[in-house]
Amino acid sequence: LFAFLVILLVLALYNRYRLKSLANRDLEREIEERKRAEEKFRVLAERSVVGIWIIQDGIIKYANPRSALTFGYSPEEMLNKNPLDLVLEEDRPLVAQNLEQCLNGCANSRPYEFRGITKPKEIINLESYGALSLYGDQPAVLESVIDITRRKIAESELIKARKMEAIGILAGGIAHDFNNLLAVILGNNSMLKLRYGEMDPKMNNFLDGIEKASSQAADLAQKFITFSEGGWLSKKKVKLAGLLKETSHFSPEIE
């Protein structure tokens, strides 16, 4: 009986040792896999063209070289910084809200844009996407940060170009209609000159003024057409005295 009990004890101890060895091997394998995963992440993050940082307890625990370069700092200077200190004050509530959503594991976290402040105090446009992660076995936010300042400038220029194109089309349409109206004015003016010009020299002077103003208006309409077709307006020097003398004829007052 004693021998039987000894054998049972030995078997129990052996089984416990075997289970412990298996658990240790599993733990060592898990640790090794985690080390390999962390090393892969580090290599990818260090070489990434996208800014990557890890935020935990309200401070930056890791920042790759690209994110540091985006803000004009070194990776070491980025550590232990409050990420909101790198955000324009007006956009801080937005960033804080997204970080909180990530920590709460919100599934509908999506890319968002905000304005950042670099070390030289320059304002840059950024696009970011965050996700819940673990850092040191504790919840953290893994966030990508992309500088989209050039893209925003290009979009702004494209919007301006489209607005100018729309203005050009509008100007061209107005100019064509304006020319049609001027043709009627000039035609009627010519008829008046033929009927009353020789009879009343003063009236003839007024009709000459109408004709001259109509010609100038036609020239202006042609400039609108040139602008609408993408042409260049030529610059020329004018004498102010002569310009004032010409415009004085536009006065409706009759001497």
C-alpha positions as CSV (number, residue, x, y, z in Angstrom):
1,L,0.0,0.0,0.0
2,F,2.8,2.3,0.9
3,A,4.6,1.6,-2.4
4,F,1.3,2.2,-4.2
5,L,0.9,5.6,-2.6
6,V,4.5,6.5,-3.4
7,I,3.9,5.6,-7.0
8,L,0.7,7.7,-7.1
9,L,2.6,10.6,-5.6
10,V,5.4,10.3,-8.1
11,L,2.9,10.1,-10.9
12,A,1.1,13.2,-9.6
13,L,4.3,15.1,-9.3
14,Y,5.5,14.1,-12.7
15,N,2.1,15.1,-14.3
16,R,2.3,18.4,-12.5
17,Y,5.9,18.9,-13.7
18,R,4.9,17.9,-17.3
19,L,1.9,20.3,-17.3
20,K,4.1,23.1,-15.9
21,S,6.7,22.4,-18.5
22,L,4.1,22.6,-21.2
23,A,2.7,25.8,-19.8
24,N,6.2,27.3,-19.6
25,R,6.9,26.3,-23.2
26,D,3.6,27.8,-24.3
27,L,4.4,31.0,-22.4
28,E,7.9,31.1,-23.9
29,R,6.5,30.6,-27.3
30,E,3.9,33.4,-26.8
31,I,6.6,35.7,-25.5
32,E,8.8,34.9,-28.5
33,E,6.0,35.4,-30.9
34,R,5.2,38.7,-29.2
35,K,8.8,39.8,-29.5
36,R,8.9,38.9,-33.2
37,A,5.6,40.8,-33.7
38,E,6.9,43.8,-31.9
39,E,10.1,43.7,-33.9
40,K,8.2,43.5,-37.2
41,F,6.0,46.4,-36.1
42,R,9.1,48.4,-35.1
43,V,10.8,47.7,-38.5
44,L,7.7,48.6,-40.4
45,A,7.0,51.7,-38.4
46,E,10.6,53.0,-38.6
47,R,10.5,52.7,-42.4
48,S,6.9,53.8,-42.9
49,V,6.2,56.9,-45.0
50,V,3.2,57.4,-42.7
51,G,3.4,59.0,-39.3
52,I,2.6,56.5,-36.5
53,W,2.4,57.1,-32.8
54,I,1.1,55.2,-29.8
55,I,-0.9,57.2,-27.2
56,Q,-1.4,55.9,-23.7
57,D,-2.6,57.7,-20.5
58,G,-2.8,60.9,-22.5
59,I,0.8,61.0,-23.6
60,I,2.8,59.8,-26.6
61,K,4.6,56.5,-25.7
62,Y,6.0,55.9,-29.2
63,A,6.5,58.0,-32.3
64,N,8.1,56.8,-35.5
65,P,10.6,59.0,-37.5
66,R,7.9,60.1,-40.0
67,S,5.5,61.5,-37.4
68,A,8.4,63.3,-35.7
69,L,9.5,64.8,-39.0
70,T,5.9,65.9,-39.8
71,F,5.9,68.0,-36.7
72,G,9.5,69.1,-36.9
73,Y,10.7,67.2,-33.8
74,S,13.0,64.3,-33.2
75,P,11.5,61.0,-32.1
76,E,13.0,61.5,-28.6
77,E,11.3,64.9,-28.3
78,M,8.0,63.5,-29.2
79,L,8.0,61.0,-26.3
80,N,5.9,61.9,-23.3
81,K,4.2,64.8,-25.1
82,N,0.5,65.4,-24.8
83,P,-0.7,64.9,-28.4
84,L,-3.2,67.7,-28.0
85,D,-0.2,70.1,-27.6
86,L,0.5,69.4,-31.3
87,V,-3.0,70.3,-32.4
88,L,-4.4,73.7,-33.2
89,E,-6.5,74.9,-30.3
90,E,-9.8,75.0,-32.3
91,D,-9.4,71.4,-33.4
92,R,-8.4,69.9,-30.0
93,P,-12.0,68.9,-29.0
94,L,-12.3,66.9,-32.2
95,V,-9.0,65.1,-31.6
96,A,-9.8,64.4,-28.0
97,Q,-13.2,63.0,-28.9
98,N,-11.6,60.6,-31.5
99,L,-9.0,59.4,-29.1
100,E,-11.7,58.7,-26.5
101,Q,-13.7,56.8,-29.0
102,C,-10.7,54.6,-29.9
103,L,-10.0,53.8,-26.2
104,N,-13.6,52.8,-25.8
105,G,-13.2,50.5,-28.7
106,C,-15.8,52.3,-30.9
107,A,-16.1,50.3,-34.1
108,N,-17.1,53.2,-36.3
109,S,-13.9,55.1,-35.7
110,R,-13.0,56.6,-39.1
111,P,-10.4,58.9,-40.7
112,Y,-10.7,62.5,-39.7
113,E,-8.9,65.7,-40.5
114,F,-7.4,68.3,-38.1
115,R,-4.8,71.0,-38.1
116,G,-1.5,70.5,-36.3
117,I,1.2,72.9,-35.1
118,T,4.8,72.1,-35.9
119,K,7.8,73.0,-33.8
120,P,8.5,76.1,-35.9
121,K,4.8,77.1,-35.2
122,E,3.6,76.4,-38.7
123,I,0.0,75.2,-39.2
124,I,-0.3,71.9,-41.2
125,N,-3.3,69.9,-42.3
126,L,-3.4,66.3,-41.2
127,E,-5.5,63.2,-41.8
128,S,-5.6,60.6,-39.0
129,Y,-7.0,57.2,-38.2
130,G,-6.9,55.6,-34.8
131,A,-7.5,52.1,-33.5
132,L,-7.6,50.4,-30.1
133,S,-4.4,48.5,-29.4
134,L,-2.2,47.3,-26.5
135,Y,1.1,48.7,-25.3
136,G,2.7,47.0,-22.4
137,D,-0.4,44.9,-22.0
138,Q,-2.4,48.1,-21.4
139,P,-5.0,49.7,-23.6
140,A,-3.6,52.4,-26.0
141,V,-4.4,54.2,-29.2
142,L,-2.4,53.3,-32.3
143,E,-2.8,56.2,-34.7
144,S,-1.6,57.0,-38.1
145,V,-1.0,60.7,-39.0
146,I,-0.6,61.8,-42.7
147,D,0.4,65.3,-43.7
148,I,-2.1,66.4,-46.4
149,T,-1.2,70.1,-46.5
150,R,-0.1,69.9,-50.2
151,R,-3.2,68.0,-51.1
152,K,-5.4,70.7,-49.4
153,I,-3.6,73.4,-51.3
154,A,-4.1,71.6,-54.6
155,E,-7.8,71.1,-53.8
156,S,-8.1,74.8,-53.0
157,E,-6.4,75.7,-56.3
158,L,-8.7,73.3,-58.2
159,I,-11.8,74.9,-56.6
160,K,-10.5,78.3,-57.6
161,A,-9.8,77.2,-61.1
162,R,-13.3,75.7,-61.4
163,K,-14.8,79.0,-60.1
164,M,-12.8,81.0,-62.6
165,E,-13.9,78.6,-65.4
166,A,-17.6,79.2,-64.3
167,I,-17.0,82.9,-64.2
168,G,-15.4,82.8,-67.7
169,I,-18.4,80.9,-69.1
170,L,-20.8,83.4,-67.5
171,A,-18.7,86.3,-68.8
172,G,-18.7,84.9,-72.3
173,G,-22.4,84.5,-72.4
174,I,-23.0,88.0,-71.0
175,A,-20.6,89.5,-73.5
176,H,-22.3,87.9,-76.5
177,D,-25.7,89.1,-75.3
178,F,-24.2,92.5,-74.6
179,N,-22.8,92.7,-78.2
180,N,-26.2,91.9,-79.6
181,L,-27.7,94.8,-77.6
182,L,-24.9,97.2,-78.7
183,A,-25.6,96.3,-82.3
184,V,-29.2,97.5,-81.9
185,I,-28.0,100.7,-80.1
186,L,-25.4,101.4,-82.8
187,G,-27.9,100.7,-85.6
188,N,-30.5,103.1,-84.1
189,N,-27.8,105.7,-83.4
190,S,-26.8,105.6,-87.1
191,M,-30.4,106.1,-88.2
192,L,-30.7,109.1,-85.8
193,K,-27.5,110.6,-87.2
194,L,-28.7,110.3,-90.8
195,R,-32.1,111.9,-89.9
196,Y,-31.1,114.6,-87.4
197,G,-27.3,114.9,-87.4
198,E,-27.0,117.4,-90.2
199,M,-30.0,119.4,-89.0
200,D,-28.8,119.8,-85.4
201,P,-25.0,119.9,-84.9
202,K,-25.5,119.7,-81.1
203,M,-27.6,116.6,-81.5
204,N,-24.9,115.2,-83.8
205,N,-22.3,115.7,-81.0
206,F,-24.5,113.7,-78.6
207,L,-25.0,111.0,-81.1
208,D,-21.2,110.8,-81.7
209,G,-20.8,110.4,-78.0
210,I,-23.2,107.5,-78.0
211,E,-21.4,105.9,-80.9
212,K,-18.0,106.3,-79.2
213,A,-19.3,104.9,-75.8
214,S,-20.9,102.0,-77.6
215,S,-17.6,101.2,-79.4
216,Q,-15.8,101.3,-76.0
217,A,-18.5,99.0,-74.6
218,A,-18.0,96.6,-77.5
219,D,-14.3,96.6,-76.8
220,L,-15.0,95.8,-73.2
221,A,-17.3,93.0,-74.2
222,Q,-14.6,91.6,-76.5
223,K,-12.2,91.5,-73.4
224,F,-14.8,89.5,-71.6
225,I,-15.0,87.0,-74.5
226,T,-11.2,86.8,-74.5
227,F,-11.2,86.1,-70.8
228,S,-13.9,83.4,-71.2
229,E,-11.9,81.7,-73.9
230,G,-8.7,81.6,-71.7
231,G,-6.9,84.4,-73.6
232,W,-4.6,87.0,-72.2
233,L,-5.6,90.6,-71.9
234,S,-2.9,93.0,-73.2
235,K,-1.7,95.9,-71.0
236,K,-1.2,99.3,-72.3
237,K,-0.4,102.8,-70.9
238,V,-3.1,105.4,-71.0
239,K,-3.1,109.1,-70.2
240,L,-5.4,109.9,-67.2
241,A,-6.3,113.3,-68.7
242,G,-7.5,111.8,-71.9
243,L,-9.4,109.1,-70.1
244,L,-11.2,111.7,-67.9
245,K,-12.0,113.7,-71.0
246,E,-13.6,110.7,-72.7
247,T,-15.6,109.7,-69.7
248,S,-17.0,113.2,-69.3
249,H,-19.1,112.6,-72.4
250,F,-21.0,109.9,-70.5
251,S,-22.7,112.6,-68.3
252,P,-26.4,112.8,-68.9
253,E,-26.4,116.5,-68.2
254,I,-27.1,118.6,-71.3
255,E,-25.4,122.0,-71.5
